[in-house]
Amino acid sequence: MPPRPKIRISWTSARPASDVDAPALRRALAVFLEGLGHGGRALSVLFAGDAALRALNLANRGEDRPTDVLSWSYLEAPEGGPGAPLGDLALSLQRARAQAAENGWALQTELLRLLAHGCAHLAGYDHQTAAQERKMRKVEEELLERIGLKGIYPEAAAGRGKGKPRARQLVAGST
């Protein structure tokens, strides 16, 4: 069994929102890393607002707009391996709240979806082409199924469009 990953979660506010179960997010991240073959790697996650994600997006990608999740992978770093950082993630709580409302599910479900997406990026997956997007979406679905979330992207599975999340309440299993 690989060593337990060190997962650091940071908040730009003094404490997390009351509707966020940070320990469950940490457990899900450990499952995601294990599912991606990086169970012993470290990971940092920053939860911030749209203004912070907009600034990070501009500084790192040249895009002057907020986004839901950003990732910085250290997969190719020479000091990689068990215990070494896999990367960093930054998520916008504001954007996650809006997307959760749009999709008709809890904020926690949307955060888990975004964390699966971010972890897939850290592991080297991308969605610049249709083929890459299909492969990455499959990985995300597999990660989410590992924690009991199924059927978030039914359109993708049925080959209909880009696989926008289905608008209905989903509840995570034991994370």
N, C-alpha and C positions, 0 to 999 in steps of 0.2 A: 504494500500500500504506500503511495507517495506521501511525503510529509504534508501536513495540513497547510493550506495556503494562508499567507498573511494577507488579509483583506482590510484595508483602511478606508473607512467611509467618513467624509468630511461634509460639513454643512456650512453655507455662508451665513446662515442665521445662527443664533445661539443654540438652538435645539431643533430637532426634526419636527415636521408637521405631525399633529396628533393622529392623522389618518395614514401614517407611514409606519410600517412595522420593519424597522431597521434590522433587527436580528434575523427576520425572515429573508430580507434582501441579502444579507451576508451569507446565509445558508444556501440560498439559490445561486449566488455567485460561485460558491465552492462547487456546487453541482455542475454549473456551466463550465467552469475551468476543467473539472475532471472529464466532462463529456467531450471537451475539445482536446483532450490529451495533455493538458497543462495543469493537472491537479496540484502540483507542488509549487507553482509559481505565485508570486505576489501580485497584488492588484490594488490600485487606489481609485476611489470614486469620489467625485465632488458633485454635490447637489447644490445648484445655484439658481438664479433667476434668469430671465431672458436677457437682461442687460449684460450680465457676465458672459453668457454663452454667445451673445452677439459680438462682444469684444474679443473673445477667444476665437470665434469663427473668422473675424476680420484679421486678427494677428496671425493665425495659423493657416488659413485657407484663402484669404483675400476676399471673402464673401461678407459684405456688410449687412447681415441679417441674423436674427436669432435662429437657433436650430434646436432640435430636441436632444441630440446626443452627439458628442465629439469623442474621438478616440485617438490615443497616441500609443502605438505598438512598439515594444522593445523586443519583438520576436527575433530580430536579426542581430541584437546586441551581442558582442563577443562574450560577455559574462552570463549568457543565458543558461538555463538549466534549472533544476529543482531549487526553489527558494528565491531565485532571481525574479525581478519584476517582469511580468508579461506586458504591463502597460498601465495607462491611466485612462479613466473615463470621466467625462463631465456631462451632467444631465441638467436640463432646465426643468425645475419643478413647475413653473408656470406653464410651459409648453406641454408637459406631461399631464397636468390637470385639464387643460383644454382638450387634448387628444382623448383623454379618458372620458370626458363628458360627451365628446363627439361620437365616440365608439360605444357609449352606453355601459361602461364598466367602471370598476373602482380604480382609484389612483394607483393602488398597489399593483393591480394587474398591468396597467400601462407601464409602470416602472419596471416590472419584471420583463415585459416585452422589449423595452428600450435597453435594458441591461443585457438581454440575450443578443440583441442586435449589436451592441457595442462590443461584447465579448467575441462575437464572430469576426468583427473587424480586427480586434487585437490578435486573433488567431490567423489572420491573413486573408480573410474573405472580403470581397468587395461587391459592389452592384453597379459598376459602370456600364456593363453591357447586359442585354437580356439574359444571356446564358449565365453570367456571373450572378445576376440577381436571383435567378431560379435556384442556383446552387446554394447561395447564401440563405435564401428563404427556407430551403429545406433544412439547413443546419439550424437556423433559428427555431423552426418548428420542432426539431428533434430535442433541442435544449429545453424548450418550454414543456414538451411532453414529459421530460425527466422530472419535472416538478409538479406535474399534474394539470398543466394548462394545455388543452387540446382544442383544435378547431378555430384558432384565432384567424387564420388565413385560408378560409375555405375556397375563395376565388382562385387562389394560386394553385391549390390542389386540383381544382376542376378545370384549370387552364383558362380561366376567365379573367383577363386583365392583369393588373399589377398586384393583385392580392391585397387590397386594402382590408384592414381588420374588419371583422364582422361586428356590427353594433348589437351587442347583447352582453349581459353580465356574465363574467367568467370568474370562477373562484379557484385559486391555487390549491392544490393538494398539499401534502406535507412537504414544506420547503425546508 
